[in-house]
């Protein structure tokens, strides 16, 4: 089996391979990123589906170069080109692991780094940690209350959040966060995952609901076993890389964390900062999986049961990176301001990420504009094809669904018609009609209202009368009244006089 079949590829097409958000995602075997005649030359893909592109120094629009996997090479000259263009380089695995991140940085100030290192001793670490976790729990409460519609669980999370103000050490903060997280993910466990009908029949049961956030393979979120958890892991990796870039731009050390501390080979401060926007990413995913289906071909399962994302889906998700970067920017600047207040000579730090000072000087809003959630593909509920916004089915599946509904309604109608209650009502109606006919036969006839008068004068005038009026006048159903008005059925002669009075025909 070829690799291109196992991991479907999505080629770059159009004039520019860079998306509107400034992200270019590359993947495959033997990826090459190098300089060629002053241009950044990139080659990626698999086998016969290889793709080569060249970016000039002007007009490229590149902000993030995301590499998925670790097979290939990047030249030093290419990294210099990215640095000159203020573009970040991010290297990720499909399982949600950040391999490397590099991007624009600002000159480091020793006083700020010293304040960061001493934050655990002067109380700043506790102050910052309480604020970051408070924002996280507020977001979790909002997701549970507004999207999952579970007010009781939201109240429990709110009580944990309120207790943060009284937390006297980091251990208490972490304990409250862990208790709230257990409650929060328990509310997610029964969320149903939508797949097109053709895909759902071929999926394991644990793919059809969110389940537990912790994987049975590792006891933690790593190595997810179903699609929604795999998507979360990858999006969190994207957001973590954005946190690293934001902290580096602020001049902070990404390895000296407050909540996540003293773990080798981990950027602990980036993970601290990530806590503030986790609920935003989770709310975006929840809105996706509750409203639109996932596609089976965007995921594959390893021999151990680990669910992985294909390169095509990774490329689409990578386009959300700038969104998470804009969301995390205010909180990176908050941490910088809080640490500067602990120095011997406090100063107001620059707002390179949000441009808050520049907006305030111009008299505009001091807050950055709201960041909309990234848009996703809309898939047909039947076959999984990409369709327009607002639609549920492609034209073919829509016709099939309509035919199935009509067939089901007809079957339901026949079953109801055969029920004892319906047959009893039908018999009673027939007895009433026969009694009315016998009464008409014994009553004196209206001589002038003959069949010719009805056909020539009364019937044509019925077109001006509403169906509901005919139905109520004669005491018949609206479908039969519609047939009378259209001339498809001629009613019993006992109804002719009532209809003649209705349309104004007289001797």
N, C-alpha and C positions, 0 to 999 in steps of 0.2 A: 504494500500500500504506500503510495507516494505521500510525501509530507504535505504537498499542496492540497491533497484531499483530506488529510487529517486536520490540518489547520487552514481553513479557507482564507485566501488573501483578498484584499481589496486594493486595487491599483489606484494610484494617483492619476486623476484625469483633469482636463481643463487647462487653462493657460497657466495657472499658479497652483502648485500642490499645497500651499499654505492656506489653512482655513481662515475664515473671517476673524476668528479669535486670536490668530497669530500662532497656532499650534501646528507643527508638522510631526507626524508619528511615522516612524520607520521600523521595520521588523523583517524577519526572514533569516536565512543562513548566509554568512559571508557579507554582512552589512559593511559598506565602505563609506566613510565620511572623510573627505580630503580636499585640498585646494588644487585647482586646475586652471591655469591662466587667469588668476585673480578671482575666480568664481569658486563658490562652495559647491563641490560635486558630491552628490549622494546617490548611492546605489543600494537597493534593497529588493526584497521579494524572494521567491522560491522558484528554482528551475526555469522553465520557459516563461514564467510570469515575472521575470526580473524587470525592474523599472529603474531608470537613471534620470536624474534631474540636476539642473544647475541653477544656483541662485547668485545674482549679482549683488554688489554692495548697496545698491540703491533700488528702492521700490520692492523689496522682497516681502516686507510685512512680517518677518519671522520674530516671534517672541519666546517660543519654547520649542526646542528640538527634543522630542521624546523618543528614546530607543527602547524597544521591548525585546528583552533577551540579552545575551552576552556573546553572540557569535559574530565576529567581525572586528573592525578596527576603526579608530578615530585618530587622525594625525594631529600633532601639536599645532601645526599651522591652521588647521580647521578650528581647534579650540580658541586660538588667538582671533580668528575671524569672528567667532561667536561673541567673544569678549568685547571686541571693537564695536560690534553692533548691539551691545547691551542685551543679548539673547541668552537665555539659560539653557543648559544642557542637563537633561534628566534621563537616567537609566533605571528601568523598572523591570521586575519580573511579573508574570501574569498572576502569580499567587498573592500579590499585594506587598511585595518586599521592595524597598527602595535600595538600589545598588549604589548609586552615586548621584550627586546633584552639585552643579557648579553654575554660578551666574554672577551678575553684577554685585559688587560689595562696596561698602563705604569705608573710609579710613577708620581704623579702630582707635578708640580712646581708652587709655589705660585706666583712667578713673572709673569709667563705666564698667569695665571688666572687673575691677577690684570690688566695686559695689555689688556686682552680680555674685562674686565669690563669697562676699561677707553677708549676703542676704539672709542666710540661715541663722546668723548670730544676732542681727539687729531687728529681726521681726518682719523684714520686708518679704521674705519668702512666704511666710504665713499669710500676710496681707494679700499678696498677689494670688496665691493658691486659692484662698477663699473666694476671691472675685472670679477667677476663671471657672471654678466648679459651680459657683452660683449661676453664672451665665449658662453653663451646660445644663444644670438641673432645670432652669427656667425653660430652656428649649425642649427638654424631654417632656416636661409637664405640658407644654403647648402641643407637642405632637400627639401625646396620648389623649388630651382633652378634645382637640379640634379635629384630628384625623381618625384616630381609633375610636373616638366617642366613648371613652371609659373614664368617667368623672371620678369614680372611687379611687382608681389607681393614680390618677392625676393628683388627687388630694394627698395621697400617701407621699408622692414625690415632693409635693409642696412642703409637707411637714419636715422632710429631710433637709430641704433647702433652707427653711427657716432656722433650723438648728445650726447651720454653718456659722451664723453670727457669733455664737457662743463657743465655737471650737477654739481651744487654747493651744493646740499643736497640730502638726501635719498629719499625725496618725489618726486623729479624730476626723480631719477633713477627708482623708482617704477612706476611712470606714464609712462615713456618710455617703460618699460617692459610690462605693461598692454596693451598699444596701439599696440605694436608689437605682443603680444599674440593674440589679437583679429583679427588682419590681418592674422596671421599664421594659426589659427584654421579655419578661413573662407575658406582658400585654401584647407583644408581637407574635408570640409562638403560634397562634392559630390563624394568622393572616394567610389567606388563600392566594396562590400565585397563578396568574392567568397565562395560559398557553393556547395557541390555535388548536382547534379540535383535532386536526390531523396529527399534531405533535403530542397532545396530551395522552393519547392512547399508547404511546411508546415510552412513556417516562416512568421512572420509579416513584413510589408514593411520596418519599421525602423531598422530592423536587417540587411537589405541588402545594407545599405550605412552607412558611418561613422557618418554623421549628426553633431550635435553640441557637443562640448566637455563638456558643462555644462548640467547636468541631469535636466529634467523637474520636477523631484521629489524633488530636493533640491536646484536648482539654482546654483549648483557648481558641480565639478566632482564626488563627492561622490554619491553612489547609481546609478551607470550607468544603462542605459536601453537597451544597445545593446552590443554584444560580444566584438568588438574592444576596446570600452571604458572600459569595465570590465577588459580586459587583461591589458590595460595601468595602471589602478588603482592598480592591483595586482603587476605588475612589479615595479611600483613606490614604493609600500610598501617594496618590497624586496630591492630596491636600498636605501630607507631611512634607513632600518636596517643596510645596509653596511656602510652608512654614519655615523651612530651612532658608529659603531665599529671602523671605521677609526679615528674619532675625539677622541674617548676615548683612542685609542692607541697613539695618539699624545699628550695626556695630556690636552685636551681642555674641557671646560664645554659645553655639547651639548645643554643646555638650554639657553645660552646667545647668541642670534642671532644678526645679523646686519640688514638684510632685513626683516625677520620675527621677530618681537620683541614683548615682553611684553604680551604674551598670556599664560594663565595658562594651565598646563598639556600638553605642547607641547615642543618638542625638536627643538627649532627654528633654532639653528645653523646647525643641520642635514638637515633641509629643505633648508637652504641657500646653503649648499654644494651640495645638490641634483640638484639645478638649472643647474649646469655645465654639467651633463650627461643626462638630460631629452631629448635633441635632439637625442642623441645616441640611447636611448631606443625607441624613436618614429620612428627613421629611421629603426631600426630593425623590429618593428611591421609593418611599412608601406611596407617594402620589402616583408614581410610574406603575408599580406592580398592582395597585388596586384599580387602576383605570385602563391600562393597556396591556396586551399580552407580551410575553417574551418569546423569542424565537429559539427553537431547539438547536438549530444549526449554529448558534452563537456560543455554544458551550460544548465541552467534551469532558469525559470522565477518564481519569488515569486508572491504572491497575489497582491502586489502593483505595479508590473511591473518591479521591480528591477531584472536585469540580473546578475546571479551569475555563478561562475565557479565551475565545479565539482572537486572532490578531485583528480581525475586522471590528469586533466589539471593543477591544482595547483601544483601537484607533478612534472610535467614536467617543468613548468615555474620556480619552485624553483631552478632547476639546473642552471639557469642563474645567480644566486646570486653572485658567485665568479667572474663572468665576470664584473658585475657592480662594485664590490669591487675593482678590479684592475683598472678600469677606473677612479674611484673617488680618488684613493690613491694619485696621484700627486697633486691634488687640496687641499686635506687635509693638505699635507705638505707645500703647498704654503701659506695657511692661517697661519700655525704655524710660518713660516719664517717671514711673514709680521708683525705678532704681536710681535715677539722677537725684531725686529728692533725698536720698540717703547719703550723698557724697558731701564732702566738706565745703565744696563750692557748687551748689546746685545751679543748673542752667536749664533753659527751655530747649529741648532737643528739636532738631529739624524733623519735619513731617514729609519725608521723601516719598512715602508710600501713598498717603491719602491726600497730600497737598492741602492739608487743612489750613495751614498758615496763609497760603496764597489765596484761598477762597475767602478767609476772614478779612484779609487786606483789601480785597476787591468788593467787600460788602455782601458777598453771597452766603449761602447757607454754610455754617461751620461743619455740618455733617456731610459725609460723602453720600452720593445718591444711592438709592436702594439697588441692589444687584438682583436681577431676575434670575430665576432658576433656568438652567440650560434646557433646551428643547430636545425631544427625543423623536425617534421614528415612530410613526403610527402604523401598526400592523393589522392586517385582516384577521378577525377572530376565527375564520375558518381555515384558510390556507397559509397564513403568515406572511403574505406579500405586503410590501410597503404601499400604503394608500394615503390619501389626503387627510388633512386635519378635520376632525369632526365626524368622519365616517367610521362605521364599525365593520363593514364588510366590503370586499371588492365587488364589482358588478356580478361576477359569476356566482360567488358564494351568497350574495344578497338575494339573487333569484332563487337559489336553492333553499335558503332559509325561508323566504316568502312562501315557496311551494310547500315546504314541510309544515309551516304554521297553518296554511289553509287545510292541508290534509288532516293535521291534528285537530283543528277546529271542527272539521266535518265529522271526524270520528267521535269527538266529544258530543256533537249535536245528535248523532244517531244513537249514542248510548243514552243521552238524556231523554230523547223521544221515546225510547223503549221502556223507560222506567215506569213503575206503577203509578206514581203521582202524575206524570205527564199524560199517560194514557187515560187516567181518570178525568183530568181537565179537558182533554180532547173529546171524550164521550159526553161530558156535560155540555160543552159548546154545541156539539151536534144535536143534542136533544132540544136545546134552546132554539136552534135554527129550524128544526122540523115543527116545533110548536108555533113559531112565527109564521111559517108557511101555511099551516092548517088554519090559523086565524085569518090570514089574508084570503084564503079560498072561500071562507064563509062570510067575509065582509063584502059590501057593495063595491063594484069596480068603478074606476074613473074612466069614463068612456073616451074622452078626448086624448088620453095619454097612451097612444098605441106604440107599437115597436118602431114604426117609421118616424114618429115624432121624437122618440128617444134618440134614434140613430142620427137624424138630420139636425135636430135643434139642441137637445140636451148634451149629448156626448161631446160635440165640438166646444161647448162653453165650459166644460170641466177643466180645460187646459189652464184657465185663469184662476182656478181654485187650488189651494195648497193641499198636499197629500194628508197632512194632519187634520185639516178641516173635514175632508171626506171620511177619514178614518173615524173621527169622533161622531160624525153625523150618522153613519151607518152602523157603528159598533163593530167594525172589522179591523184587522191588523193593518199596519201601514204598507206592508208589501203588497197586500191584496188591493188596498186603496190606490197604490201607484199603478197597478195593472188596470184598474177601472178607469183612471184618468187618462192613461195612454191608449185605451181601447183594446188592450190585449184580452181583457175579460169583460163580458157583459153581465152585470149583476142580475139577481132575481127580480122579476117585475115588481115585487113588493117594495123595492128600493127606488123605483123610478120616480115616484111622486116626491120623495124627500130630496132626490138629486135635482128635480125640476125646480123645486122651491129654492134650493141652494144657489142655482145659477140664474133664477129669475124668469123661468119659462112658465107661462100660464095660458089658459084658453083664450 
